[in-house]
Amino acid sequence: MEDKHFTDCGCDRSKRINGIKCDACNCVYNNEKCECCAGQVCIGPKNADCSAHTSCATFKPRAY
């Protein structure tokens, strides 16, 4: 029986980061409830001047 809490990245998807909403459904750190479960997130780039110019560098595609 497969444990649905753990992903191929080894992260525990039951441990979400409070306050982080994630719409990237195909990211391994998304627990399918729009919650991020990465140990930490990295957002950039440093020179962004609006939200449209930012991205999550922690994103890792889910293997299907």
CYANA upper distance limits for C-alpha pairs under 8 A (distance plus 0.5 A):
  5 HIS  CA     12 ASP  CA      6.01
  5 HIS  CA     13 ARG  CA      5.54
  5 HIS  CA     14 SER  CA      6.22
  6 PHE  CA     10 GLY  CA      6.39
  6 PHE  CA     11 CYS  CA      6.17
  6 PHE  CA     12 ASP  CA      5.26
  6 PHE  CA     13 ARG  CA      6.43
  7 THR  CA     11 CYS  CA      6.38
  7 THR  CA     12 ASP  CA      7.48
  7 THR  CA     13 ARG  CA      7.71
  7 THR  CA     28 VAL  CA      7.15
  8 ASP  CA     28 VAL  CA      8.05
  8 ASP  CA     63 ALA  CA      8.29
  9 CYS  CA     28 VAL  CA      7.32
 11 CYS  CA     29 TYR  CA      7.67
 11 CYS  CA     37 CYS  CA      7.60
 11 CYS  CA     38 ALA  CA      7.17
 11 CYS  CA     39 GLY  CA      8.21
 12 ASP  CA     37 CYS  CA      7.31
 13 ARG  CA     29 TYR  CA      7.24
 13 ARG  CA     30 ASN  CA      7.75
 13 ARG  CA     31 ASN  CA      5.71
 13 ARG  CA     36 CYS  CA      8.43
 13 ARG  CA     37 CYS  CA      5.74
 13 ARG  CA     38 ALA  CA      8.49
 14 SER  CA     31 ASN  CA      7.66
 14 SER  CA     37 CYS  CA      7.66
 15 LYS  CA     37 CYS  CA      6.07
 16 ARG  CA     31 ASN  CA      8.28
 16 ARG  CA     35 GLU  CA      6.46
 16 ARG  CA     36 CYS  CA      5.91
 16 ARG  CA     37 CYS  CA      4.70
 16 ARG  CA     38 ALA  CA      7.91
 17 ILE  CA     35 GLU  CA      7.59
 17 ILE  CA     36 CYS  CA      6.20
 17 ILE  CA     37 CYS  CA      6.22
 17 ILE  CA     38 ALA  CA      7.83
 17 ILE  CA     39 GLY  CA      8.26
 17 ILE  CA     40 GLN  CA      8.42
 20 ILE  CA     35 GLU  CA      6.78
 20 ILE  CA     36 CYS  CA      6.56
 21 LYS  CA     34 CYS  CA      6.03
 21 LYS  CA     35 GLU  CA      5.64
 21 LYS  CA     36 CYS  CA      7.01
 22 CYS  CA     30 ASN  CA      7.09
 22 CYS  CA     34 CYS  CA      5.21
 22 CYS  CA     35 GLU  CA      5.88
 22 CYS  CA     36 CYS  CA      6.31
 23 ASP  CA     30 ASN  CA      8.45
 23 ASP  CA     34 CYS  CA      6.01
 24 ALA  CA     30 ASN  CA      7.38
 24 ALA  CA     34 CYS  CA      8.19
 25 CYS  CA     30 ASN  CA      6.59
 25 CYS  CA     32 GLU  CA      6.90
 25 CYS  CA     34 CYS  CA      7.80
 26 ASN  CA     30 ASN  CA      7.89
 26 ASN  CA     61 PRO  CA      6.29
 26 ASN  CA     62 ARG  CA      5.81
 27 CYS  CA     59 PHE  CA      6.38
 27 CYS  CA     60 LYS  CA      5.81
 27 CYS  CA     61 PRO  CA      5.19
 27 CYS  CA     62 ARG  CA      5.65
 28 VAL  CA     59 PHE  CA      8.15
 28 VAL  CA     60 LYS  CA      6.37
 28 VAL  CA     61 PRO  CA      6.41
 28 VAL  CA     62 ARG  CA      5.15
 28 VAL  CA     63 ALA  CA      8.43
 29 TYR  CA     36 CYS  CA      6.03
 29 TYR  CA     37 CYS  CA      5.51
 29 TYR  CA     38 ALA  CA      5.74
 29 TYR  CA     59 PHE  CA      7.96
 29 TYR  CA     60 LYS  CA      7.89
 30 ASN  CA     34 CYS  CA      6.70
 30 ASN  CA     35 GLU  CA      6.12
 30 ASN  CA     36 CYS  CA      5.40
 30 ASN  CA     37 CYS  CA      6.69
 31 ASN  CA     35 GLU  CA      6.24
 31 ASN  CA     36 CYS  CA      7.04
 31 ASN  CA     37 CYS  CA      7.14
 38 ALA  CA     58 THR  CA      8.27
 40 GLN  CA     58 THR  CA      8.42
 41 VAL  CA     56 CYS  CA      7.55
 41 VAL  CA     57 ALA  CA      7.86
 41 VAL  CA     58 THR  CA      5.98
 42 CYS  CA     56 CYS  CA      6.40
 42 CYS  CA     57 ALA  CA      5.84
 42 CYS  CA     58 THR  CA      6.08
 43 ILE  CA     54 THR  CA      7.20
 43 ILE  CA     55 SER  CA      6.17
 43 ILE  CA     56 CYS  CA      5.11
 43 ILE  CA     57 ALA  CA      6.25
 43 ILE  CA     58 THR  CA      8.08
 44 GLY  CA     48 ALA  CA      7.53
 44 GLY  CA     54 THR  CA      5.85
 44 GLY  CA     55 SER  CA      6.18
 44 GLY  CA     56 CYS  CA      7.15
 44 GLY  CA     57 ALA  CA      7.40
 45 PRO  CA     53 HIS  CA      8.27
 45 PRO  CA     54 THR  CA      6.62
 45 PRO  CA     55 SER  CA      7.78
 48 ALA  CA     53 HIS  CA      5.84
 48 ALA  CA     54 THR  CA      6.54
 49 ASP  CA     53 HIS  CA      7.24
 50 CYS  CA     54 THR  CA      7.69
